[in-house]
Amino acid sequence: MNVLLPWKYQHFGENDFILQQDLVPAHGAKTTINLCAKLFHGFWGKDIWPSNSPVLNPMDFQFGLCWSRDSPAHDTRQKRQH
């Protein structure tokens, strides 16, 4: 919080902002959840946050599909230009 809150006030002032919780193990620890609930009005706990299922959270997976489909394959070997 010693870094986050000064950064928040520098960039957003008194305006509201949103932090997205990804609930990776370190971010989902009880101490982290309790701190976020205490400091952030409207914090969503684990019981509300949707699962990481591709059905419930399709955008995380769609970008990868588009990237692999639309990006040309590249030869990783170096080519010399003469």
Sequence and secondary structure as in RCSB ss.txt:
>XXXX:A:sequence
MNVLLPWKYQHFGENDFILQQDLVPAHGAKTTINLCAKLFHGFWGKDIWPSNSPVLNPMDFQFGLCWSRDSPAHD
TRQKRQH
>XXXX:A:secstr
 TTHHHHHHHHHTTS         TTTTSHHHHHHHHHHSTT   TTTS    TTT THHHHHHHHHHHHS    
 S     
